Amino acid sequence: MDNSMEERLVSPEELNSDDLKKRVWKEFGKLWGIAFPGTVARLTSFGMIVVTQLFMGHVSELDLAAFGLQQSILIRFVNGILIGMSSATETLCGQAYGAGQYHMMGIYLQRSWIIDGVTATILLPLFIFTAPLLKLLGQDEDIAIEAGKMSLWFIPILYYYVLSLTIQMYLQAQQKNKIVGLFTASSFLLHVFLSWLFVIKLGLGVAGAMSAFIISAWLLVIGEFVYIFGGWCPHTWKGFTKAAFADMLPLLKLSLSSGVMICLEFWYTSILVLLAGYMKNATVAISAFSICINIYGCDFMICLGFLGASSVRVSNELGKGNAKAARFSIEVALVTSVIIGIIFWILCLVFSDEIAYLFTSNQEIVESVSRLHVLLAFSVLLNSIYPVLSGKYFILNSIDKYYISE
């Protein structure tokens, strides 16, 4: 490595900095500035699924189990792929922003729409043939049939994920985190209101709960489109361009490599719900496991918020040629994520009996969730560490692979 490269990797600011505490608090402030709105965005986006399941529990036990099976297996499977692939958008946009190549951010966004859109279309048959697939896997026939009916409602949600996930990462990479948090929080509040209106007041059942989900989700996408196309991103959005169709292979490789770890994190919990379907009382077992996984998922969304913030900070610093600052940012994010995991661990242990009542009044399901609370608590604790640790590997390596592929 030559001297010029060494000068890029070690900045004068870091060589002269002896006050570690000051550096930690400074990085902590930068990280929270990015992570908090991003975490709100992920929590509220995931929260729409949780709220929908919550209202399904007030329709019937069968619908709660069917939605739990659908959401925990199919949606998590697809979501793992799309979130993993869209993380490439966050990495590349963050690097382009740090390097001052603002025009490339809009091009990366469009390329991600193409790649993720094609991926979603390839996955579409899973939503059309859900019932026979679940029966083939040996799931309870009544639950499989009901889940098959619900799966068609999820097709608009599939393409909502394609657009919203990539847009949120594009905006977050250019420090527009408050806008992302505002949009998703507003959509979440609207979803809660519409779910209450359609399910409780109007008694529309499953159709009402899913309609509320679709309306809230697509109003969020429309709001994001208006923000981008309306001129609030003048430096990074220059309009649609043919350049988006060029050099697709490097982004595709990065999307696949970035997505593997997050996909596995999403998928292994789905196996638990799949196994629950083989138990004697499948309705109770699936409902209990899916409730626990939703709580686990809320903690995971917070961890992803810090992983996303780390990705932005690392990409920005590497774009400036500051590798040591990038590593330091990940270390601060890891410590913060562990502290949050400990807080959730305590909450799961203390409120073990109250958690399930948010979703259902069925005593069997409540007791099943209560029996799982210790395992849930320790899963949440370990879950708080893994995403940021794995991110420490794939963020740096993904950028390196991208440079090599270029």
N, C-alpha and C positions, 0 to 999 in steps of 0.2 A: 504494500500500500504506500503511495507516495505522500509527500508532506502536505500537498494541497488537500488530499482526501482527509488526512488527520486533522487539519484545521477545520474542516467542515464538521467532523464528528465530535469535536470537543470545543464548545463555545467558551470565550473568555469569561462570560458571566458565571459559568459553572466552575471554572478553575479558581476564581477569586471568591467564591461563596463558601464561607465557613459556618454560617448560621443555618444549621439543618432544620431547626424548628421553624424558622421564618420561611424557608423553602417549602416545607411540608404544608404550612398553612396557606401559602400562596398557591401552591398546586391544588390543595384541597378546595380553595375558593374557585379556581378555574374549573375544576372537575365538577363541582356541584352546580356551577353556572350552566354547564352543558347537561349534566346528568339529571338534574331535577325536572326541567321541562320534558326531557326525553323519557324519564321514568314515568311521569304523569301520563305522557302519551301512550306508552306501552301498557301501563296499568289500566287506563280507561278503555283502550282498545280491547284488551283481554277481558276487562270488566264487563263489556257488552255481552260476551259469551256467558260469563258467570251470572249476570242479571237475567239473561234469557233462560238459563237453566233454573234459576231461582223461581221464576214465574211458571216454568213448566212443572215444577213441583207442586204448584197450586192448581194445576189442571188435573193431573192424575199421576198415580205411581208408575203406570206403564209408560206414560209420556216422559216422565222424569228419567226412567231407566233408558228409554230409547234415545233421548237426547244425550244422555251421559255416554252411551255407547257410541253414538254418532260423533259426538264432539271429542271424546277421549281417544278414539281410534282414527277415524277418517280425517277429521279436521286437524288434529295434531300431526298426523302424517303429512298432510298437504302443507300445513302451516310451517312445519319444520323445514321442508324443502324451500318454501318461498322466503321465509325469514333468513335462512342460511344463504340463499342465493342473493337476496337483496343486500346482505351485509357487504357484498363486493361494491355496491353503489356507494355505501358509506365510506369504505376504505379509499376508493379512487377519487371520490368527490372531496374528501378531506385532504388528500394529498395534493389535488389540483388547487384547492383553495389555499393551502399553505405555500404552494409554489407560485401563486399569483396567476395561474392559468384558468381564470374564471370561466371563459367561454367553453372549456372542456366539460364543465359540470353539467350543463344542459345536454351535451352530447352523450355523456355517460348515463344520464337519466333516461334518455330516449332508447339507448341500447338496452338498458335494463328492462324497460317496458317490453321491448321486442322479445328478449330472451325469457323473461318471466311469464309473459303472455303466452308464448308457445308452450312453455312448460306446463302452465295451468290447463291449456287446451288438451295436452297429452293426458293429463290426469282426470279430465272430465268424465270418462267412462266409469270411474270409481263412484261418482255421484249418481250416475244413471242406473247402475246395476248394484247398488248397495245391498238391497235385500237378498238377492241370490248369493252374493259374496259372503255375507254374514252367515247365511244358512250353511254355505259350503264350509265355513270355519267352525260350524257346530254350535252356533249361538241359538238361544231360545227363539222359536219360530215367531211367537207373537211380538217379541221385542224387535226381531229382525225386520218384520213386515212394517212395523210402525217407524223404525229408523229409516227404512227405504222410502217411505212417504216424506219424511222430513228432509231427506238428502237432496231432493229436488229444490227445496227452498234455499239450500246452501249454494247453488250454482251462482247466483248474483254475488254472494259473499266471497266466492272464490276469486272473482275478478276484482272485487273491491280490495282484497289483500294485495293483488298484483300491483295496483296503482298506488294505494295508500302507503304501503310499506316502503316502496322505493321513493315516493315523494317525501315522506317524513325523513328519510335518511339523507336525501338531497338537501332539504332545508336545514337539518341539524348540522350537516357538514359546513354550512356557511354561517353558523352561529345564530340561526333564526329559531332557536329552541323555544322561546316564549310563544311564538306563533303556532308551532306544532302542539305545544301543551294546551293552548287556548282552543284550538280547533277540536282536538280529541276530547277535552274535558266538556266542551259544549255539546258535542255529539253524544257523549255518555249520559249527560243530564237529560238530553232530549230522549234518549233511548229509555231511560228509567221512567220518564213521564208517559211515553207512548205505550210502553209495556203495561204500566198500571192502567192506562185508559182502555187499551184493547182487550186485556186479559181479565182484569178485575171488574171494571165498570161496564164494559160492553159484552163481556163473556164470550169472546171470539176464540178462546182456546189456543191450540197450536198455531192456527193461521194468524191469530192476533199477535202472538209472541214473535213469530218469524217475520211478520210484516213490519213490526216495530224495529227489529234488527236490521232488515234490509233498508228501510227508509233512513234510519239514523246513519248507517254506514255510508250510503251513497250521497247523502247530504254533506257528509264530511269530505268525500272525494270532490264533490262539486265545489265546495268552499276552497279546497286546496288548489283546484284548477284555476278558480277565479284569482286567487292570490298570485299564482305563478304567471298566468297569461295576462293578468291585468296590469302588469308593469311594476310589481313590487320586488321583482328579482331582475333588475335591468342588466346587471353585469354578468349574471350566470345563465340567463335564458334569452337566447337570441332568435327563438322561433324554431320550428321544425326544419330539419336539414337532412340531406342525403348522406352526410358524413356519419350519421347514426348507423347506417347499414355497412359501413366500412370497419375493418379491424374488429370484427365480432369475436373471433376465436380467442384472443387474449382475455377479454372480459368473461367469455364463457368458461374458460379454464379457471379463472380466478373465482367465479361464482360457484363452481363445483367444489373447488378446494376449500373455499371459505365455509361452504354450507355443510360439510360432512359432520363436523363436531356438534353443531347446533342441531342437526337432524337427529343424530344419535341421542342427544339429551332429551329431545321431544319424544322420540319413538319408544325408548325403553320403558317409560311410564305407561304407554299405551298397552304394552304387553300385560300389565297387571289387570287392566279392565277387561282385556280379551280373556284372560284366565278366569276372571270373576264370572264371566258368562257361562262357564262350565260348572259352576257350583249349584248346589241343590236349589236354593232360593235365588235364582239369577237376578230377579228384579231388585231385591234388597242389596245383594252383593254389588251389582253394577252401580246402583245409585250411591252406595256408601263409598266405593272406590273413586267414582267420578267426582264426588264432593271433595274428598281428600286431595285429589289431583288438581282440582281447581284452586284450592288453597295453596298447594305446592306451586302451581302455575303463577299465582300472584307474586310469590316471593321470587320466582324465576324471572318474571318481567322486570322486577326491580334490579336484579343482577344483570339482566340484559341492558338495562338503562346505563349501568356503570360500565359494562363492556362496550356499549356504543360510545359513551363519553371517552373511554380510553382509546377507542379506535380513532375518534376525531382528534384527540390530543396527540396521539402517536403520529397520525397521518400529517397533521399540521407541522409537528416538530421535524419529522423526516423530510417533509417538503422544504423546510428551511435548512436541512442538513444537520440537525441537532439530535443525534441518536441517544445520547445520555439522558437528555431531558425526556425523551420518549419512554425510556426504560423506567425512569423515576416516576412518571405519571402512572404507569401500570402498577407499580408497587404501592402507591398511595391508594389507587382504586381497589386493590386487593384487600388492604387493611380495612377500608371503609365498608366493603361488601361483607366482610366477616363480621363486623360489628352489627350490621343490619341483620345478618343471619342469626346472631345470638338473640337479638330482640324478638324476632319472629319465633325462635325456638321457645323462648319463655312464654310468649302469648299462646302458642299451641298447647303447652303444658297446663297453663292456668285456665284457659277457656275451652277445655276439651268437650265439655257437655253442651256448651252454648252454640258452638259452630254450626252444627247440623240443623238447628231449628231455623236458621235463616233460609234453608232450602226446602224443608219439609216438616210436617208435624207427625209423620209416621214414626211411631216409637221404635219399631224394629230397625229402621234405617239410622235413627239417632243413636241407638245403642251400638250399632255396628261401627259408626264413625268414632264414637267415644272409645271403643276398644282399640282402635287404630291410632289413637292420638300420640302415643309415645313414638311409634315408628314414624309417624308424620313429622313430629317435632325434629327428630334427628335427621330425617331426609331433608327437611328445610335447611337445617344447619349446614349439612354437607353441600347442599345445592348452592348455597351462597358463595362457596369458594370455587367450585369447578368452572363456571363460565368465565370468570375473569382470568383464572389460571390458564385455561385452554386458549383464551383470547390472547394472552401474552405470547403464546406460540404462533397462532395462526395469523394474527394481525401483522407481525413482523415478517413472517415467511410468505404471506400472501403478497405483500408489496414486493418482496424480493423476487418472487416468481413472476410477477407482472413485468418487472424490469428485464428479467432474463428473456421472457417471451417476446418482449419488444425487439 
